[in-house]
């Protein structure tokens, strides 16, 4: 299905999730050239008794309602509808890891993290329940932990369409929904409400604290039975370091009778507040759920040293020719695909194809082969076109170092790579590093300018950028002298009416007026 286009707009790329009801894909929005997530559902797999047409109408209606809920902890719905036999839901692409994977990577989960996750979920549920909407399928797989530690809830509204009759068993013998997180009233097919989501929150919180759901079993019916009749095991028996108030809250959330649970998400949040870390208390790293409380509104961590590719984003599979070994990408086909995508202005998608094909090309042809260098050069250039300067920078530095090692530091191609790297540093706001890089390559361009028939354009451009960076650094006197010298050389080379000379005169005049004022 890779390459399928939904409604002539959303091109499916990589399958990232699959279940009995449908699939989740990364995709590209051709119209806006952005990465999105697309959930595909099959009405005939969800409710044969209801009818496919009625299911489609209900699905679109629920998506319209849920799209009206605006909250930073809720995934944004971009579009919804039907395509062939599938219902599709187009959502914001969320970078990060789902809570189930996050738990597995950090087991045992720090209890302070569990509190922070639950508190953030309470904020989302309070907004959702105010509509009112009931999520009905709150579970770790439907919660994403982003790099800055904030959590995002997925699949709001979908469960209300899918979970129309919980007591009905599918042909596989499993009830529709997620039995491990079902409230007793939901398991029995009774009326659901905000209290149903609070029960699921209790299951989720119990799992974060203990490493396992409170009720498990070999069959779905056995799990539902335990929800109805068995008391949950207190988490402090498994982890004595968990505070008593937190254990008591979990037990209240897991009460069989909805009337015995907290009155709402707001009450749960208030109970969690004393257990939340105080702002500024202790160190915090990436994907730490306590970060929003420890460093409110702080920039995302790791942005100053981001990896070459986004974390937790599986690269799209490259095209393989007919008869090629399974899993072996076709480099030539990928290059042709990149050319086509760039020709259509689909830069974001071209970046992903190039990023996915580079490791395979290096393994097949060698890291220092001409093929890999061409791909890496195109990758760096496309990243810059896409505004991804942080990711382009290491690629450009590698290209510059390799080229300089072969042809010398004055080689024009090596200098071009270093110039582009300086541009990236400048765009990233790293003025000092950019200034140092421009100054390092300027003598080579000045030498080239002085050669017979030499072009002064690049040397003057670098000098112009150095002047602006000196202003950025607050060295106004040095900047004024630098730009004044550049104006003199520009007028000598191109004449007083050249656009650069006119721009420099205006800049110098403005600086003088500001300093005089």
N, C-alpha and C positions, 0 to 999 in steps of 0.2 A: 504493500500500500504506500510505501515511501514514494513521494512524488505526486500523490493524488492531490488534486486541488479542489477545495470545498468552495462551491458557489463562485468559481473563477476568481477567488481572492486569497484563500488561505491554503498555502502549500505545505502539506505534511512533511515533516523531516525525520524525526527520531521518535520511536515508541519508547515512552518512559514509564508507562504503567498499564496494566491490563487486568481485568477482572471478568466476572461472569456477565456483567451488564454492559461493558464497553471497554474503551481504550482511552488513554491520554497520550497525546503527541506534542512534541515541540513542533512549531510551525512558523511560517513567515507570512506576514500580512503584506501582500504585494502592493497594495494601494499606498500604505504608509511606511513601507520598508522597515518593519520592526518585527522582533521576535515575540511570539505569543504562544500560549498553550491552548490546545484544542481537545476537548473531551467529546468523544463519540459514543452515543448510546443507541442501542437497538430496541425500538419499541416492542417488537415481537418477543424479545427476551425478557421484557420487564413485566408486562401485564396483558397476557393474552385475553383474559376475561374482560378487561376494560376496552380493548380494541386499539389498534395502532393509531387511528385518526384522533380518537379522544385523547390518547396519550400525547400526541404531538401538540394538540391545543393546550393541554394542561402544562406541558413542559414549557412552551413559549410564554404562557401566562405567568408561571412561577418565575421564569428568568426575568421577565419585565419587572416583577415586583421586587425581586432581590437586587436587581440592578439599581434600584432607588436607594438602597442602604449605603450610605457613605461613611466609611470608617477606615482609618489607616491600617487596622488589623484585619481587614477583610479584603480578599482578593477582588480586584475590579473585573466586572463582567463587561466585555466589549461588544459581544454580538451573540446571537442565538438563532436557531432555526432548524430547518431540515434539509438534507441533501441526499437524494436517492432514498435508501431505506434507513438512513441514520439521522438521528437528532444530533446536532452539534452545539457546543457551548464554547465560545471563544473567550479566553480569560487572559488577564495580565500574566506575563511570564515572571515567576518569582524565583529569584536566585537564592540558593541556600540548600538546606537538607530538611527532609521531613522529620517530624519529631520522633518517629519510630527509629530511624537511622541515627538520629542525634542521641537518643537514649542508648542504643547499642554501642555507640562509639565512646560513651562516657559512663558506662555502668561500673560501679554504682553511681547513680545520678545524685549530685549534691542536693541536699534537701532545700537549700536556698534557691537553687535553680528551679526546682519543682514549684516552689512558692511563686517565683517570678513568672514562670510560664502560666500558672493558674491565674495569677492576678491579671496578666495581659488578656487571657481568654475571657475573664469576667468582663473586662471593658468591652470586648467585642460582643459578647452575649447580651450585655445590657442594651447595646445599640440595636441589635437584631430583635430582641424580645420587645422592644418599644414599638416595633412596626405595626403589628406583632408578627414575627416569623419564628418558627421553631426549626432549628437546624436538623435534628433527628439523627444525624450520623457523625457526631463529634467523636473523633478518635485520633490517635497519633498520626496516621497516614493522611489525615485531612488537615494537619497543622504543619506549617513550614516555619523553620527557624532561619532567619536571614542572617547575613554576616554581621550586622550590627546588633544582633541579639533580640530584635523584635520578632514577634510571631505573627503569622498570617494564617487566617482560617480559609480553607478551601471548600468547595462543593456546597455552599449555601444554596438552598432551594432545590437542588437535584434530589436529595433524599426525600423531600416532601412529595416528589412525583413518583420516585421509584418505590418508596415504602408506603404504598397505598393499602397493603393488607399484610401485616407482618406475620400473621398466623398461617398464611398460605405458604406451603412448601413448593420449591421449584422441583423440576424433574431430577435434580441432583440430591434432593432431600434436605437442602439448606434453606433456611428462611431468608427472605429478602432483607438485606441490611447487614449489620455487624453484630452478631449475637453477644459477643464478649462485652459490648458497651451498651446494651439495651436495658432501659429501665423496665421494671416489672410491668408497668401499665402498657408500655410499648410492645413488650414481648407477648402480652395477652391481646393485642389488637385494640386496646382501649384508647380513650382520648389522650392525646399528647399535648403538652404545653411547655412553657419555659422550665418547669420542674423536671421535665424529661431530659433536657439538655444538662441540667444541674447534676442529675444522676450520672450521665455520661462523663461529666467533668470529674465527678468523684471517682469513677473507674479509672479515668486517665491519671488523676493525681495519685491514686493508689499504685498504679503501674509505675509511675515515675519514681515513687519512693521505695517500692519493694522490688521492682524489676519484673513483676508479673501482674497480670490482671487478677482481681479478687476471685473471679469465677471462671474456671476453665474446665474443659471436658473433651471427650473424644467425639461427641456428636453435638450438633447445634441444639437439638432438643434438650440434651442433658445440661448444656450451659444455661439455657433459658430456665430450666427447672431450678437450678441453683440460684439464679437471680431471684426467683419467686420465693424460695423457701429457706435458703441457707444464710446465716449471718456472715458478713465478711470478717476475715481475720484482721485484727488491729495491726497496723503497720509497725508499731513499736516492738512487737514480738519478733519482727524480722530485722528492724533497724532501731535499736534503743536510742540512738542519738537524735531521732526525730522528735521535735518538741511535742509535748502533750497536747497543746491547743490545736496543733496541726492534725494530729491523729483524731482528735474529737471532731474536727471539721470534716475530715474524710468520712467518718462514720455517719455524721448527719447527712452528708450528701448522698450516701448509699442507703439511706432509710428506705424500706420497702414502701411505706405510705408516703405519697408526695406531700401530705400535710405536715409530715415530720422533718422535711428537708428545709433548708433556708428559704426565706420568702422570695429571694431573687438573686441575680448575679451581683447586685449592689451590696447586699448583705454579706455575700461570700467575700467580695473584695474587701469590705471593712474588716472582716475577720482575718484576712491575710495581711493587711497593712502592717500590724505590729511585727510581723515576721519578715517583712521586706528589708533588705539592706539599706542603710542610710546613704544618701549621696556622698560620693567621695570616699567611702569606706572600703579600702583594699584595692588590689590590682584587678584589672578586668581585661579579658582577651576577646578575640573574635568569636562570634557565635555563642557568646555568654548571655543567657537570658536575663541575668541581673543587670546587664549593662544599661538598659533604658532607665533603671532606677539609680544606679551608681553614677552614671554620666548622662543625665537628661539632656537631650538634644545635641549631644556631642557628635562630631563627624564619625563616619564609619571607620572602624579600625582597619589597618592593613592597606588603606588606599595609597599610602606613600610607597608601598613595596608590593603591589599587587602581582600575582603570578601572571605568566604569559597567557593563560586562558582562565575564564571564570571558573571558580570552584563548583563542583557538583553539577556541571553541565556536560552531559555526554555528547561528544562530537557527532555530527551527522555522518552516517556511513557513506563512504565515497562510492562512486559508481564502479561496478565491476563488469568487464566485458563478458560476452557469452563464452563459456568454456573456461573462464579463468578460475583458478583455485578459490574455494570458498573463503571469504574473509580477506582476500588479497585485493586491495583497491587498484583501480586503473588510473595511474597518474595522468596519462594523456587525456583520458576522458574527463578527469577532474579539471584539468587546465582549460579544456574547451568549455566546460560548464561555467567556470569562473569568468571566462571571456563573455559568455552569453549573459550571465548575471550582471556583470559590470556594464555591458552594453544596454541593459534594460534599467540601469540605475539601482539595482538591488544590491547595494554595497554590504549591508549587514549579512545577507545570506552568503555572499562571496567570501566574506571574512571567515565564516564557519567552515565552508568547504576547504579553503586554503589551510586553516588551522588543523583540520582533520587529516588532510593528505600529507602534510609535511613529515610527520614521524614515519609514515609508511614509505615515503619517497627516500628519506634518509636511510632507512633500513635496506631498501632495495638498491639504491644507487651510491650510497656513501654520503656522509655529512658534507664533504667538501666537493661533491660533484657539481658539474655545471647545472644539472637539472634542479638540484636542491637549492642552489644559490638563486637561480631564476625564480623559483617558487617563493623563497624567503624574501627576495626583493619585492615581489608582487604582494606578498602577505603584508610586509611592513608598509608599503605604499597604500594598500587598501585599508589597513588599520588607521593610517593617518587620515585618509579620506573620510573614514567613518567617525573621526574624532576620538579614537581610542589610543591616545598618545602614550598612555602608561604601558600598554601592551606592545606598541610599536617600538618603544625605546630599546629594550634588550635585543630585539631582532636587528635593529640598525647598528647597535654597537657590535654585535657579533659579525655582521657583514663588513663593517669598517675594519675591525681587527683582522679578519681573514684576508681582506683585500690588501691592507697595508703590509701584512706579513709577506705577501707574494710580490707586490709591485712597488712597495715603498710608501712612506707617509704622504708624499706629494702627489700620489696617483689621483687623477681627477675623480675616479669613481669612489675611492676611499674618502676623499674630501667631501663628496656629495653625501655619502652616508653620515659623516660626522656633522655636516650642516643640517641634515634632516633630524639627527639626534638632538642638536641644539634647538631646533624649532620645537621639538617635543618638550624639551625641558622648559622652554619659554612658555609654551601653552599650559604646562602643568604648574606654572607659577614658581618654578625653581630658578629664580633670577640669578643667583650667585653661580650655580652650576652652568646655566646657559651662557652667562657672561664669560666664564672661564673657557668654555668650549669654543665660542666665537673667537675669542682672543687667540686660542691655540691654532685655529685654522686660518686666521686672517693673513699671517705672513706668507703662506703658500699662495693665496689668491692675489696678494699684492705683487709677489714675484711674477705671477702669470700676467698680471695687468701691465707690467713694465716691459714684457717681452714684445718684440715687433708684432703688430697685429693683435696684441692681447686685448681681451674684453674686460672693461672695468666694472661691468654690471654687478657681478657677484661680490667683488671686494667692496663696492660702495654700499651694496645691500647689507652686508655684514657690519660695516661701520655704522650704518644707520641704526641697525638693531642694537649695537653696542651702546650708542648714544641714548636710546630709549631705556635700556637696562640700567645705565648709570643714573638716569632720572629716577627709575624705580627704586634703586638702592639709596637714593637720597643724596648722591654726590652731584649736586647741581652745578657746581663750578667746573668739575671735570667734564660733565655732560655738555655744558655750553662750549667749552674749548674744543671738545671732540667734534661736535656738530658744526662749529664754525670752520674748523679745518676741512671737514667734509664738504661744506658749501664751497669753499675756495677751490678744492680739487674738482668738484662737480662742474663749476662754472668754467674752469680751464679746459675740462675734457669735453663737455657737452654744450657749453654756452650758458648765458644767464637765463635763458627762457625754457630750459629743460624742466619737465615736471618735478623732478627731484629737487632741483635748485629752488624752485618756487615753494615747494613744501617745506624745505629747510628754512628758508627766509621767514615764512609764516610761523614756524615752530620757534625759531629764535626770538622773533618779535614778541610772541606770546609769553615766552619765558621771561623776557626782559620786563614786560608789562606786569607780570605777576610779582616778580621780585621787586620792582619799583613800588607797587602798591603795598 
